[in-house]
Amino acid sequence: MEQQLAELTAQVAELKASSAITNTVFAEAYYYLTIPLMILIHAGFLAYEMGASRMKNVLSSGVKNILAFSFMLPTFYYFGWWVYWAFPNGLPFMGPEVEYFGDTYASNAHWANVIALPWVEFMGPNIADNASGVFWGAFAMFAATTASIMSGALIERIQTVGFVILAIVLGSFAWVVAAAWGWHANGWMVQKWGVHDYGAAGLVHAVAGFFALGVLINLGPRIGKFNSDGTANHIAGHNMPLTTVGLMLIIAGFWGFLMACVIVPGEAWSWYGDKISTIYGTPITLSAVAFNILMSMAGGAIGAWVITRDPFWMMSGMLAGIISAASGLDIYWPGLTFVIAMGAGLMLAPAARVLERMGIDDAVGAVTVHGTMGLYGLIALGVFASGYPALQGPAGEVPTISLLGQVMSAVVFFLLGFVPGYVVSFILNMLGLLRVPANAEEHGLDPVKVASAAYPEGIPASAPPAT
């Protein structure tokens, strides 16, 4: 009997070990696959912005996107990822203590402990670590996405060096602070205010959108955008079909973005438990995400088309619809998701026109699509999910979602985007590193800055000239 019990115990242990390996490998593969899916976002932004640029600026817009993507990876590796784990309790003067991997550190020892933690084992090849690298890769794609969001607003007049500096500040610091505060189970905004932003409507999209607004104020409009009486002229891009294809690629990439917002059980994330969850430890299913992404796409596109009958705004409305519902994709009923997203589509073009009347030249509507609709999404969750647990834990012992908490998070995310965007661009402008000279802008950035032409033989005619 004892021998049989021992054999049974050994078999159970073997099954548990095998199951742990399977779970860990699945978690690794899951995040690994989100990375190429999210690269589709950047392929989309590339096509989107190149199509929205005039022929004389096409390659300049493309180069800018590739450089932003390339600079995000090393800067997010060297300090952006550290900021996420180091700042959940705020800055040094905020909060009495912070928790890391189950250990609590007092404020006066916090920064010494943060520096002393064994980060090296999470920052390179480690045969015992199956997941940190791919999870880091997913976060690095979030960082690159913020820079790409800003990029479209600034096309056709920003200096490459100035843009790269701004992209590093946004992608490897500003949004990462927002993530540490509001997208981390120990984040002080989550713990104190019950902030919930599953799909990063505020801490990625709103931060990036309003960072772009701060830059636009100092950058100024493109030459010819506004008349002397303040009225605006439409500056059309050279290839609207390319722009709409780019928008669809961004939406395809969103599936990877939102997949990466899910915590899959595995050895690397054992502190989250053994069930699929959000970054807050609250329950989620991929089924819920699939329902709600598709319904938000449809609602945003329909709303924008009803108002404008414009293909550009219809496609942008699809993107705005997903962003408007992103905070609660883990919670919403699909019918409600459609209504929220349709509201975003209806508001989109009118909100962009308000910005234009203020003298802001947001070339592709990024401030409105990502910034305004990101804040709308945060607040909508406070209206429709008030009282829902913001964190995993026993009922009555965890903070809950509230309208006040979501509104306060909207204010914080606005400031985390706008203030550094304005200040850094103001300094760059003083140093002459923000805007290209007027003659270069009028001549075109491709021949001046890139020394190449996107269409060296022009766009072929549909038929040969008559003889």
Secondary structure as GFF3:
##gff-version 3
##sequence-region A 1 467
A	DSSP	alpha_helix	2	52	.	.	.	ID=ss1
A	DSSP	three_ten_helix	55	57	.	.	.	ID=ss2
A	DSSP	alpha_helix	58	75	.	.	.	ID=ss3
A	DSSP	pi_helix	76	80	.	.	.	ID=ss4
A	DSSP	alpha_helix	81	86	.	.	.	ID=ss5
A	DSSP	beta_strand	97	100	.	.	.	ID=ss6
A	DSSP	beta_strand	103	106	.	.	.	ID=ss7
A	DSSP	alpha_helix	107	116	.	.	.	ID=ss8
A	DSSP	three_ten_helix	119	122	.	.	.	ID=ss9
A	DSSP	alpha_helix	132	153	.	.	.	ID=ss10
A	DSSP	alpha_helix	160	169	.	.	.	ID=ss11
A	DSSP	pi_helix	170	174	.	.	.	ID=ss12
A	DSSP	alpha_helix	175	182	.	.	.	ID=ss13
A	DSSP	alpha_helix	188	193	.	.	.	ID=ss14
A	DSSP	pi_helix	201	206	.	.	.	ID=ss15
A	DSSP	alpha_helix	207	219	.	.	.	ID=ss16
A	DSSP	alpha_helix	240	259	.	.	.	ID=ss17
A	DSSP	beta_strand	262	263	.	.	.	ID=ss18
A	DSSP	three_ten_helix	267	272	.	.	.	ID=ss19
A	DSSP	beta_strand	277	278	.	.	.	ID=ss20
A	DSSP	alpha_helix	286	308	.	.	.	ID=ss21
A	DSSP	alpha_helix	311	326	.	.	.	ID=ss22
A	DSSP	alpha_helix	334	357	.	.	.	ID=ss23
A	DSSP	alpha_helix	366	366	.	.	.	ID=ss24
A	DSSP	pi_helix	367	372	.	.	.	ID=ss25
A	DSSP	alpha_helix	373	384	.	.	.	ID=ss26
A	DSSP	alpha_helix	403	430	.	.	.	ID=ss27
A	DSSP	alpha_helix	438	443	.	.	.	ID=ss28
A	DSSP	alpha_helix	445	445	.	.	.	ID=ss29
A	DSSP	pi_helix	446	450	.	.	.	ID=ss30
###
